[in-house]
Amino acid sequence: MQETKRSFRQQVEQITGRPLFIVTVIILSLLLSIFAGQLGTLLFYIVVFITLWARRWDWPYFGMTGPNWPKTVYVAFLSAIGIFIVNDFLVQPLIEFYFDKIDLSEFSQLEGSLPNYVLFILLGWILGGFCEEIIYRGYVLKRLAVIFGNTNKAWLLSAIIASIVFGFAHGYQGPSGIIATGMIALLFGIIFIFNKNNLMVLVLTHGIYNTIAITLIYLGKARMITDWVHEFLK
């Protein structure tokens, strides 16, 4: 029985590691995100969990290794602040100049509610910071980069593809939200290119960024900077 279990696990590992399987999952997830909302993300959760199990919880396979914590926290904090500044002062105002405002109605119950604020902070770190980085950088980006040849160009192309998939996974924020989150994901991807074996940098960066965004929504200041830029440019 033990041999049978071990053999089955090895077969699953072999299947989930095939380039055709990985590419198919990514394409299918993208299509599901476009036409069926969060089902695309759900598919990723299932596949990544099965892959982790089949590989006996091989976290380095996703780029998650023991980091230099002081350096990792320092880089993550600066990266999160930098991405926030770039997004709120440049990306979001520019996108909304040509398209509609980003749809934040999904977070309408967050503003002014301390219990919801605590809940969203937890979700922002667990689902956003940890799970989304495992999926979109550790799985999609890194696996595609290996499939494409593991060159610098392969990593950059993979970062672009991963950002597109990530953007459509946030379709509930409307067209502007898809573009904005896609651009943010591209910045995350570039950071990962320089930290290929330290996904924790991205987990912390994403978590810190989400904390800033959620806090501003809670305070009713989510559009404070973007609206100021729009007024300034008038």
C-alpha positions in Angstrom: 0.0 0.0 0.0 2.8 2.4 0.9 4.5 1.6 -2.5 1.2 2.3 -4.3 0.8 5.6 -2.6 4.4 6.6 -3.4 4.0 5.5 -7.0 0.8 7.5 -7.4 2.5 10.6 -5.9 5.4 10.3 -8.3 3.0 10.0 -11.2 1.2 13.2 -10.2 4.6 14.9 -9.8 5.5 13.9 -13.3 2.2 15.1 -14.8 2.1 18.4 -13.0 5.7 19.1 -14.0 5.2 18.7 -17.7 5.4 22.0 -19.7 2.2 21.2 -21.6 0.3 20.7 -18.4 1.6 24.0 -16.9 0.8 26.0 -20.0 -2.6 24.5 -20.3 -3.4 25.3 -16.7 -2.3 28.9 -17.2 -4.4 29.4 -20.4 -7.4 27.7 -18.9 -7.2 29.8 -15.7 -6.9 33.0 -17.8 -10.0 32.1 -19.8 -11.9 31.2 -16.6 -10.9 34.6 -15.1 -12.2 36.4 -18.2 -15.5 34.5 -18.5 -16.2 33.1 -15.1 -14.6 35.4 -12.6 -12.8 33.8 -9.6 -12.9 30.3 -11.0 -9.6 31.0 -12.7 -7.9 31.7 -9.4 -9.6 28.7 -7.8 -8.1 26.5 -10.5 -4.7 27.8 -9.6 -5.2 27.1 -5.9 -6.1 23.5 -6.7 -3.2 22.9 -9.1 -0.6 24.6 -6.9 -1.7 22.6 -3.8 -1.6 19.4 -5.8 1.9 20.3 -7.2 3.2 21.1 -3.7 1.8 17.8 -2.4 3.2 15.8 -5.3 6.7 17.4 -4.8 6.6 16.7 -1.1 6.2 20.4 -0.1 9.2 21.4 -2.1 9.0 25.2 -1.5 12.2 26.1 -3.4 10.4 24.8 -6.5 8.4 28.0 -6.2 11.3 30.2 -5.2 10.6 30.1 -1.5 13.9 29.6 0.3 15.4 30.7 3.6 15.9 34.4 3.2 18.3 36.9 4.7 15.5 38.4 6.8 16.9 41.9 7.5 17.7 42.4 3.8 14.4 40.9 2.7 12.3 43.1 5.0 14.3 46.2 3.9 13.9 45.4 0.2 10.2 44.5 0.6 9.4 47.7 2.5 11.1 50.0 -0.1 9.6 48.1 -3.0 6.1 48.3 -1.5 6.4 52.1 -1.0 7.9 52.5 -4.4 5.1 50.6 -6.1 2.5 52.5 -4.2 4.0 55.8 -5.3 4.3 54.8 -8.9 0.7 53.4 -9.0 -1.1 56.2 -7.2 0.8 59.1 -8.7 1.3 57.8 -12.2 -0.3 54.5 -13.3 -3.8 54.9 -11.8 -4.3 58.6 -12.8 -3.1 57.9 -16.3 -5.4 54.8 -16.7 -8.4 56.6 -15.4 -7.7 59.5 -17.7 -8.5 57.2 -20.6 -10.9 54.7 -18.9 -13.4 54.7 -16.1 -12.5 54.8 -12.4 -11.3 51.6 -10.8 -14.3 49.8 -9.3 -13.7 49.3 -5.6 -17.3 48.4 -4.8 -16.2 45.0 -3.6 -14.6 46.8 -0.6 -17.6 49.1 0.1 -18.2 47.4 3.5 -14.6 48.1 4.6 -14.7 51.9 5.0 -15.1 52.9 8.6 -15.6 49.3 9.9 -12.8 48.2 12.2 -13.9 44.5 12.3 -13.9 44.4 8.5 -10.6 46.3 8.4 -8.9 43.6 10.6 -10.4 40.8 8.4 -9.3 42.4 5.2 -5.8 42.9 6.6 -5.6 39.2 7.4 -6.9 38.3 3.9 -4.6 40.8 2.3 -1.6 39.0 3.8 -2.8 35.4 3.6 -4.6 35.4 0.2 -2.9 38.4 -1.4 0.6 38.4 0.0 1.2 34.7 0.4 -1.1 32.8 -1.9 -1.1 35.1 -4.9 2.7 35.3 -4.8 3.0 31.5 -4.7 0.6 31.3 -7.7 1.5 34.2 -9.9 5.2 34.6 -9.3 6.3 31.3 -7.8 4.2 29.2 -10.2 3.2 31.1 -13.3 6.2 33.3 -13.8 8.9 30.9 -12.6 7.5 27.8 -14.4 7.1 29.8 -17.7 10.6 31.2 -17.4 12.0 27.7 -17.1 9.9 26.5 -20.0 11.0 29.4 -22.2 14.7 28.6 -21.6 15.5 30.3 -18.2 17.2 33.3 -19.9 16.8 36.9 -19.0 14.4 37.4 -21.9 12.5 34.4 -20.9 12.0 35.8 -17.4 10.9 39.2 -18.7 8.4 37.6 -21.1 7.1 35.4 -18.3 6.7 38.4 -16.1 4.6 40.1 -18.8 2.4 37.0 -19.2 2.0 36.5 -15.5 1.0 40.2 -15.1 -1.7 39.8 -17.7 -3.1 36.7 -16.0 -3.0 38.5 -12.7 -4.8 41.5 -14.1 -7.7 39.5 -15.4 -7.9 37.7 -12.1 -9.0 41.1 -10.7 -11.7 41.6 -13.3 -14.2 42.6 -10.5 -12.4 45.9 -10.4 -13.4 46.7 -14.0 -11.3 47.5 -17.1 -9.2 50.1 -15.2 -8.7 47.7 -12.3 -7.5 45.0 -14.7 -4.9 47.3 -16.3 -3.8 48.8 -12.9 -3.4 45.4 -11.2 -1.6 44.1 -14.3 0.9 46.9 -14.1 1.4 46.4 -10.4 1.9 42.7 -11.1 4.5 43.5 -13.7 6.5 45.5 -11.1 6.2 42.6 -8.8 7.5 40.4 -11.5 10.5 42.6 -12.2 11.3 42.5 -8.5 11.1 38.7 -8.6 13.5 38.6 -11.5 16.1 40.1 -9.3 15.2 37.8 -6.4 14.5 34.5 -8.2 15.2 32.4 -5.1 13.6 34.6 -2.6 9.9 34.7 -3.1 9.5 36.0 0.5 10.5 39.4 -0.8 7.4 39.4 -2.9 5.2 38.0 -0.2 6.2 40.9 2.1 6.1 43.5 -0.6 2.6 42.4 -1.6 1.4 42.2 2.0 2.8 45.7 2.9 1.3 47.1 -0.3 -2.1 45.6 0.5 -1.9 47.0 4.1 -1.4 50.5 2.8 -4.3 50.2 0.2 -6.7 48.6 2.7 -5.9 51.2 5.4 -6.6 54.0 2.9 -9.9 52.4 2.0 -10.8 52.0 5.7 -10.1 55.7 6.2 -12.1 56.7 3.2 -8.9 58.0 1.5 -8.5 55.4 -1.2 -8.7 58.0 -4.0 -6.9 60.8 -2.2 -3.7 60.8 -4.2 -5.3 59.9 -7.6 -7.9 62.6 -7.3 -5.3 65.1 -6.3 -3.2 64.3 -9.4 -6.3 64.7 -11.6 -7.0 68.1 -10.1 -3.4 69.1 -10.5 -3.4 68.2 -14.2 -6.6 70.1 -15.0 
